[in-house]
Amino acid sequence: MITLTEREIQHNLRAVAHAIAQQELEGLEVPQPTVDDLRRAARGEIDTEEVIRNICRRFNHVATGPRGRLLPGLGKRKTAGHAASFR
C-alpha cells in the first residue's frame, strides 16, 4: 500500500474519472472490475502493475510478455481495460 495525501488521492480519482469518460467518448465500455481496480490504485491500495495483472487475468485473450506486461498491437478488442499511471 502506498501512502498518499488526500490531495493526491483526489487528483488521482479525477484522473481515473477522466480516463473512463474518454473511453466512453470513444465508444468503449470500461468493465466495472477494471474501474474498481483503477480507483483502488488511485487511493494507493494497489499499484498499477497489479491493475495490469488483474486485467490480464480477466482478459485471457490479451497477449502478455515478461512480467505480465501487455504486448503492443496484440489482443485488441472493443473493451477498454488498460491502466492509467499515477504519481
C-alpha positions in Angstrom: 0.0 0.0 0.0 1.3 3.4 -1.0 0.7 6.3 1.4 -0.8 9.3 -0.4 -2.1 12.6 0.7 -5.8 13.4 0.4 -4.9 15.9 -2.3 -3.0 13.2 -4.3 -5.9 10.8 -3.9 -8.4 13.3 -5.2 -6.1 14.2 -8.1 -5.8 10.5 -9.0 -9.5 9.8 -8.7 -10.2 12.7 -11.1 -7.6 11.3 -13.5 -9.5 7.9 -13.3 -12.8 9.6 -13.9 -11.4 11.5 -16.9 -9.8 8.3 -18.4 -13.1 6.5 -18.1 -15.0 9.4 -19.6 -12.6 9.5 -22.5 -13.1 5.8 -23.2 -16.8 6.3 -23.2 -16.5 9.1 -25.7 -14.5 6.7 -27.9 -17.5 4.3 -27.7 -15.8 1.8 -25.3 -17.1 0.5 -22.0 -14.6 0.0 -19.2 -15.6 -3.1 -17.2 -16.6 -2.4 -13.6 -13.8 -4.6 -12.1 -11.3 -2.5 -14.0 -12.9 0.7 -12.8 -12.7 -0.7 -9.2 -9.0 -1.6 -9.7 -8.2 1.8 -11.1 -9.9 3.5 -8.1 -8.0 1.3 -5.7 -4.8 2.3 -7.4 -5.8 5.9 -7.3 -6.1 5.6 -3.5 -2.8 3.8 -3.2 -4.3 0.5 -2.2 -2.7 -1.4 -5.1 -0.1 -0.4 -7.7 -0.6 -0.1 -11.4 1.3 -3.3 -12.0 -1.4 -5.2 -10.0 -4.1 -3.4 -12.1 -2.4 -4.7 -15.2 -2.1 -8.2 -13.8 -5.8 -8.2 -12.9 -6.8 -7.1 -16.3 -4.7 -9.8 -17.9 -6.3 -12.4 -15.7 -9.8 -11.2 -16.6 -9.0 -10.9 -20.3 -7.2 -14.1 -21.0 -7.2 -13.3 -24.8 -4.8 -10.4 -24.1 -1.2 -11.3 -25.0 1.4 -10.6 -22.4 5.1 -10.7 -22.2 7.6 -11.0 -19.4 6.4 -9.6 -16.1 2.8 -9.6 -17.3 3.2 -6.6 -19.5 0.7 -6.1 -22.4 2.3 -6.7 -25.8 1.7 -3.8 -28.2 -0.7 -4.5 -31.0 -1.9 -7.8 -29.7 -5.3 -8.8 -28.2 -7.0 -5.5 -29.2 -10.8 -5.6 -28.6 -13.6 -3.1 -28.3 -13.2 -3.1 -24.5 -11.1 -0.6 -22.5 -9.1 -2.4 -19.9 -5.8 -0.5 -19.7 -4.4 1.1 -16.6 -3.5 4.7 -16.0 -0.3 5.9 -14.4 -0.4 7.8 -11.1 2.1 9.8 -9.4 
